[in-house]
């Protein structure tokens, strides 16, 4: 991908094309999970992380590896109790449930969240 995605949809399209270009079939559920996690990570960086500063996606040993950088050092959290009338609050728990691994590293300019997803 050249440059950073401006919208989550651009990152999602990139991952979609990456997974379809592997030459190997990708399970439909794995594809949906990968696109959902991509959307959530990029959206969270834009909404809560001060803006997206980096994005990479690659396939390594049968896993999709995503890395999303943003400007905030603050780690994502899920609300302890969710107001039923509130919007949002589902993304981070969803990422935690779907990702095989999650690594969060504070950087000089914010943080990087790296996840792996089984294909």
C-alpha atoms as a printed R data frame, in Angstrom:
    type eleno elety resid chain resno       x       y      z
1   ATOM     1    CA   UNK     A     1   0.000   0.000  0.000
2   ATOM     2    CA   UNK     A     2   1.370   3.388 -0.923
3   ATOM     3    CA   UNK     A     3   0.955   5.939  1.817
4   ATOM     4    CA   UNK     A     4  -1.459   5.715  4.682
5   ATOM     5    CA   UNK     A     5  -5.092   4.864  4.245
6   ATOM     6    CA   UNK     A     6  -7.239   7.950  4.721
7   ATOM     7    CA   UNK     A     7 -10.288   5.886  5.651
8   ATOM     8    CA   UNK     A     8 -10.749   2.480  7.226
9   ATOM     9    CA   UNK     A     9 -12.348   1.327  3.965
10  ATOM    10    CA   UNK     A    10  -9.045   1.846  2.130
11  ATOM    11    CA   UNK     A    11  -7.178  -0.316  4.646
12  ATOM    12    CA   UNK     A    12  -9.926  -2.930  4.463
13  ATOM    13    CA   UNK     A    13  -9.749  -2.989  0.642
14  ATOM    14    CA   UNK     A    14  -5.982  -3.391  0.793
15  ATOM    15    CA   UNK     A    15  -6.292  -6.379  3.162
16  ATOM    16    CA   UNK     A    16  -9.045  -7.877  1.004
17  ATOM    17    CA   UNK     A    17  -6.836  -7.666 -2.096
18  ATOM    18    CA   UNK     A    18  -3.817  -8.980 -0.169
19  ATOM    19    CA   UNK     A    19  -5.722 -12.047  1.035
20  ATOM    20    CA   UNK     A    20  -7.225 -12.757 -2.391
21  ATOM    21    CA   UNK     A    21  -3.825 -12.410 -4.028
22  ATOM    22    CA   UNK     A    22  -2.174 -15.154 -1.972
23  ATOM    23    CA   UNK     A    23  -2.817 -17.879 -4.522
24  ATOM    24    CA   UNK     A    24  -4.282 -19.994 -1.742
25  ATOM    25    CA   UNK     A    25  -7.932 -20.017 -0.777
26  ATOM    26    CA   UNK     A    26  -8.763 -18.044  2.358
27  ATOM    27    CA   UNK     A    27 -11.609 -19.280  4.525
28  ATOM    28    CA   UNK     A    28 -14.649 -16.956  4.297
29  ATOM    29    CA   UNK     A    29 -14.859 -16.554  8.074
30  ATOM    30    CA   UNK     A    30 -11.139 -15.753  8.306
31  ATOM    31    CA   UNK     A    31 -11.594 -13.122  5.585
32  ATOM    32    CA   UNK     A    32 -14.507 -11.494  7.395
33  ATOM    33    CA   UNK     A    33 -12.592 -11.520 10.695
34  ATOM    34    CA   UNK     A    34  -9.528  -9.959  9.039
35  ATOM    35    CA   UNK     A    35 -11.580  -7.194  7.436
36  ATOM    36    CA   UNK     A    36 -13.435  -6.483 10.674
37  ATOM    37    CA   UNK     A    37 -10.255  -6.266 12.754
38  ATOM    38    CA   UNK     A    38  -8.607  -4.056 10.122
39  ATOM    39    CA   UNK     A    39 -11.570  -1.691 10.189
40  ATOM    40    CA   UNK     A    40 -11.637  -1.538 13.985
41  ATOM    41    CA   UNK     A    41  -7.897  -0.936 14.387
42  ATOM    42    CA   UNK     A    42  -7.784   1.857 11.821
43  ATOM    43    CA   UNK     A    43 -10.994   3.456 13.078
44  ATOM    44    CA   UNK     A    44  -9.779   3.348 16.686
45  ATOM    45    CA   UNK     A    45  -6.464   4.950 15.695
46  ATOM    46    CA   UNK     A    46  -8.356   7.749 13.977
47  ATOM    47    CA   UNK     A    47 -10.986   8.281 16.684
48  ATOM    48    CA   UNK     A    48  -9.069   7.604 19.885
49  ATOM    49    CA   UNK     A    49  -5.368   7.591 18.996
50  ATOM    50    CA   UNK     A    50  -4.873  11.089 17.648
51  ATOM    51    CA   UNK     A    51  -4.700   9.895 14.058
52  ATOM    52    CA   UNK     A    52  -3.248   7.060 12.036
53  ATOM    53    CA   UNK     A    53   0.524   7.353 11.504
54  ATOM    54    CA   UNK     A    54   1.350   3.913 10.118
55  ATOM    55    CA   UNK     A    55  -0.302   0.829  8.628
56  ATOM    56    CA   UNK     A    56   1.125  -2.460  7.411
57  ATOM    57    CA   UNK     A    57  -0.435  -5.791  6.505
58  ATOM    58    CA   UNK     A    58   1.349  -8.929  5.423
59  ATOM    59    CA   UNK     A    59   0.892 -12.666  5.376
60  ATOM    60    CA   UNK     A    60   3.433 -14.655  7.378
61  ATOM    61    CA   UNK     A    61   3.269 -18.417  7.903
62  ATOM    62    CA   UNK     A    62  -0.488 -18.676  7.417
63  ATOM    63    CA   UNK     A    63  -1.326 -15.630  9.524
64  ATOM    64    CA   UNK     A    64  -2.298 -12.100  8.638
65  ATOM    65    CA   UNK     A    65  -0.092  -9.663 10.529
66  ATOM    66    CA   UNK     A    66  -1.504  -6.152 10.934
67  ATOM    67    CA   UNK     A    67   0.321  -3.219 12.490
68  ATOM    68    CA   UNK     A    68  -1.379   0.104 13.129
69  ATOM    69    CA   UNK     A    69   0.471   3.141 14.495
70  ATOM    70    CA   UNK     A    70  -1.140   6.193 16.054
71  ATOM    71    CA   UNK     A    71  -0.137   9.321 17.960
72  ATOM    72    CA   UNK     A    72  -1.308   8.272 21.433
73  ATOM    73    CA   UNK     A    73   0.655   6.332 24.049
74  ATOM    74    CA   UNK     A    74  -2.623   5.367 25.748
75  ATOM    75    CA   UNK     A    75  -3.454   1.661 25.562
76  ATOM    76    CA   UNK     A    76  -6.928   0.711 24.359
77  ATOM    77    CA   UNK     A    77  -9.428  -0.324 26.990
78  ATOM    78    CA   UNK     A    78 -12.928  -1.702 27.041
79  ATOM    79    CA   UNK     A    79 -15.532  -0.058 29.244
80  ATOM    80    CA   UNK     A    80 -16.114  -1.938 32.511
81  ATOM    81    CA   UNK     A    81 -19.845  -1.368 32.129
82  ATOM    82    CA   UNK     A    82 -21.447  -0.380 28.910
83  ATOM    83    CA   UNK     A    83 -24.363   2.035 28.740
84  ATOM    84    CA   UNK     A    84 -26.983   0.270 26.578
85  ATOM    85    CA   UNK     A    85 -27.866   3.608 24.946
86  ATOM    86    CA   UNK     A    86 -24.260   4.469 24.077
87  ATOM    87    CA   UNK     A    87 -22.718   3.901 20.684
88  ATOM    88    CA   UNK     A    88 -19.365   2.209 20.377
89  ATOM    89    CA   UNK     A    89 -17.358   0.272 22.915
90  ATOM    90    CA   UNK     A    90 -17.429  -3.026 21.027
91  ATOM    91    CA   UNK     A    91 -14.300  -2.694 18.882
92  ATOM    92    CA   UNK     A    92 -11.476  -3.457 21.296
93  ATOM    93    CA   UNK     A    93 -13.177  -6.509 22.888
94  ATOM    94    CA   UNK     A    94 -13.889  -7.774 19.375
95  ATOM    95    CA   UNK     A    95 -10.237  -7.386 18.366
96  ATOM    96    CA   UNK     A    96  -9.171  -9.201 21.537
97  ATOM    97    CA   UNK     A    97 -11.519 -12.070 20.774
98  ATOM    98    CA   UNK     A    98 -10.559 -12.512 17.107
99  ATOM    99    CA   UNK     A    99  -6.790 -11.936 17.177
100 ATOM   100    CA   UNK     A   100  -4.415 -14.798 17.854
101 ATOM   101    CA   UNK     A   101  -1.837 -12.403 19.316
102 ATOM   102    CA   UNK     A   102  -1.840  -8.724 20.273
103 ATOM   103    CA   UNK     A   103   1.263  -6.687 20.979
104 ATOM   104    CA   UNK     A   104   1.177  -3.019 21.968
105 ATOM   105    CA   UNK     A   105   4.437  -1.067 21.910
106 ATOM   106    CA   UNK     A   106   4.831   2.542 23.001
107 ATOM   107    CA   UNK     A   107   6.987   4.399 20.490
108 ATOM   108    CA   UNK     A   108   8.647   7.806 20.393
109 ATOM   109    CA   UNK     A   109   5.610   9.166 18.530
110 ATOM   110    CA   UNK     A   110   2.722   7.204 20.105
111 ATOM   111    CA   UNK     A   111   2.124   3.461 19.897
112 ATOM   112    CA   UNK     A   112   1.969   0.496 17.561
113 ATOM   113    CA   UNK     A   113  -0.672  -2.193 17.890
114 ATOM   114    CA   UNK     A   114   0.339  -5.407 16.124
115 ATOM   115    CA   UNK     A   115  -2.071  -8.311 15.798
116 ATOM   116    CA   UNK     A   116  -1.975 -11.684 14.098
117 ATOM   117    CA   UNK     A   117  -5.036 -13.422 12.744
118 ATOM   118    CA   UNK     A   118  -5.219 -17.040 11.601
119 ATOM   119    CA   UNK     A   119  -6.085 -17.590  7.977
